[in-house]
Amino acid sequence: MKTIPVRDLVKEIRDQKIHALEDELAKQLDDYGIKHEREYKLPKKAGVIKRNFVYDFFIAPELLIEVQGGTWAKTKGAHSSGTGIRRDCEKLIYATTLRYRQFSVTSDMVKKGEAINAILKFLGK
């Protein structure tokens, strides 16, 4: 029987939790009739970037939402290392140059309804 490294199991569990948070926010958006797209890839500008930037949600015409699922994790995640923070900054800067607005929300903000309330306020609902 093949053994799976602990770090791979931890990553799989973390990914499942993050996906569940995204599902919860998607349900909240649906409950309020807010049309959205999941796993939204920013359009590439020729010669500006070489990689894809993907946001968890897009609400037309300009709002991008990133769910920060590992905020309270005791281990270092992809967004808390120096490299991860730099990637997040590059992503935010690029999105801003394309005139998008971005909300980053934490797991507790989704669970407590604070994320959907902020989105509703932004949309004037």
C-alpha positions as CSV (number, residue, x, y, z in Angstrom):
1,M,0.0,0.0,0.0
2,K,1.3,3.4,-1.0
3,T,1.7,5.9,1.8
4,I,0.8,9.6,1.3
5,P,3.1,12.2,2.8
6,V,1.5,14.1,5.7
7,R,2.0,17.5,4.0
8,D,0.0,16.2,1.0
9,L,-2.9,15.2,3.3
10,V,-2.8,18.6,5.1
11,K,-2.9,20.3,1.7
12,E,-5.8,18.2,0.6
13,I,-7.8,19.0,3.7
14,R,-7.0,22.7,3.5
15,D,-8.1,22.7,-0.2
16,Q,-11.4,21.0,0.7
17,K,-12.0,23.6,3.5
18,I,-11.2,26.5,1.1
19,H,-13.5,25.0,-1.6
20,A,-16.3,24.7,1.0
21,L,-15.8,28.4,1.9
22,E,-16.1,29.4,-1.7
23,D,-19.2,27.2,-2.0
24,E,-20.7,29.0,1.0
25,L,-20.0,32.4,-0.5
26,A,-21.4,31.3,-3.9
27,K,-24.6,30.1,-2.1
28,Q,-24.9,33.5,-0.4
29,L,-24.5,35.3,-3.7
30,D,-27.1,33.0,-5.2
31,D,-29.5,33.7,-2.3
32,Y,-29.3,37.4,-3.1
33,G,-29.6,36.9,-6.8
34,I,-26.1,38.2,-7.5
35,K,-24.7,36.8,-10.7
36,H,-21.1,35.8,-10.5
37,E,-18.4,33.8,-12.2
38,R,-16.1,31.5,-10.3
39,E,-12.4,30.9,-11.0
40,Y,-12.2,34.1,-13.1
41,K,-9.1,34.5,-15.1
42,L,-8.0,38.1,-15.7
43,P,-7.4,38.9,-19.3
44,K,-3.8,39.1,-20.3
45,K,-2.3,42.3,-21.7
46,A,0.3,41.6,-24.3
47,G,3.8,42.0,-23.0
48,V,2.6,42.9,-19.4
49,I,2.3,39.5,-17.7
50,K,3.4,36.0,-18.4
51,R,1.1,34.1,-16.1
52,N,-2.5,33.7,-15.4
53,F,-4.1,35.5,-12.4
54,V,-7.2,33.8,-11.2
55,Y,-9.7,35.2,-8.7
56,D,-12.2,33.1,-6.8
57,F,-15.2,35.2,-8.0
58,F,-16.0,38.0,-10.5
59,I,-19.2,40.1,-10.3
60,A,-19.7,42.2,-13.3
61,P,-18.8,44.8,-14.3
62,E,-15.7,45.3,-12.0
63,L,-15.6,43.4,-8.7
64,L,-13.1,40.6,-8.0
65,I,-13.3,38.6,-4.8
66,E,-10.5,36.5,-3.3
67,V,-11.3,34.2,-0.4
68,Q,-8.4,33.9,2.0
69,G,-9.1,30.5,3.4
70,G,-6.0,29.9,5.4
71,T,-6.0,33.1,7.4
72,W,-6.1,31.4,10.8
73,A,-4.0,28.3,9.9
74,K,-1.1,27.5,12.3
75,T,1.1,26.6,9.4
76,K,2.5,28.8,6.7
77,G,0.3,28.8,3.6
78,A,0.7,29.9,0.0
79,H,-0.4,33.5,0.9
80,S,1.6,33.9,4.0
81,S,5.2,33.3,2.7
82,G,7.2,36.1,1.3
83,T,6.9,34.7,-2.2
84,G,3.1,34.2,-1.7
85,I,2.6,37.8,-0.5
86,R,4.6,39.1,-3.4
87,R,2.4,37.1,-5.9
88,D,-0.7,38.4,-4.2
89,C,0.6,42.0,-4.5
90,E,1.5,41.5,-8.2
91,K,-2.0,40.1,-8.8
92,L,-3.7,43.1,-7.0
93,I,-1.5,45.6,-8.9
94,Y,-2.3,44.0,-12.3
95,A,-6.1,43.8,-11.5
96,T,-6.0,47.5,-10.5
97,T,-4.3,48.5,-13.8
98,L,-7.2,46.8,-15.6
99,R,-9.6,49.0,-13.5
100,Y,-11.0,46.1,-11.4
101,R,-11.8,46.5,-7.8
102,Q,-10.9,43.7,-5.4
103,F,-12.3,42.4,-2.1
104,S,-10.2,40.0,-0.1
105,V,-12.3,38.2,2.5
106,T,-11.4,35.8,5.3
107,S,-13.1,32.6,6.2
108,D,-14.7,34.1,9.3
109,M,-16.0,37.0,7.2
110,V,-17.8,34.5,4.9
111,K,-19.1,32.5,7.8
112,K,-20.4,35.5,9.7
113,G,-22.1,37.1,6.6
114,E,-19.7,40.1,6.7
115,A,-18.4,39.3,3.2
116,I,-21.8,39.2,1.6
117,N,-22.9,42.3,3.4
118,A,-19.8,44.2,2.1
119,I,-20.6,43.0,-1.4
120,L,-24.2,44.0,-1.1
121,K,-23.1,47.5,0.1
122,F,-20.7,47.8,-2.8
123,L,-23.4,46.9,-5.3
124,G,-25.8,49.4,-3.6
125,K,-28.3,46.7,-2.5
